[in-house]
Amino acid sequence: MHRSALIALAGVCLVSCSQGDNAAAPSASARPAPTEAEKAALLAALPAPYNQADLDNGRRVFARCRSCHTINEGGSNMTGPNLYGVFGRQAGGHPNYNYSTAVKQAGFAWDAERLDHWLENPRTFLKGTKMSFPGIPDAADRRDVIAFLKVETGYAPPPAT
């Protein structure tokens, strides 16, 4: 990874570590949205294949999800839960959201692989979910939306070892 990407990523991580996930409206303490340079650094830091994603396409694909989900820090739950901080969060674990029993009892934390399968077809991935979304059949679109979510929802890659 390029040194400048690591430096930008470290700055984003330090800022995001000091912020909590809140189901209420965004507060004055919410961190500012990442700059384009920070987004590029975050994208470059993602593992393959996500580091090759098209964030503009991911944004366009996510437009299908915006009627039910918010992604900003402190954003409200809608028909679906707010997705800020979703990576690493226990399925069914976002506060103040009424999940289906299937999601509450899923027993896993969200990662890119599980989200990819969920987005392909939520109803077959986790039977009994109340999510009516039919899915995103195209693998490249799913890759792009997952990378977009990682960049936009406070994801911090694990430290390099």
Secondary structure, DSSP 8 states (H G I E B T S, - for coil): --HHHHHHHHHHHHHHHT----SSS--TTS-----HHHHHHHHHHS-TTGGG--HHHHHHHHTTTTTT---STT----SS---TT-TT-BTT-STT----HHHHT---B--HHHHHHHHH-HHHHSTT----------HHHHHHHHHHHHHHTT-------
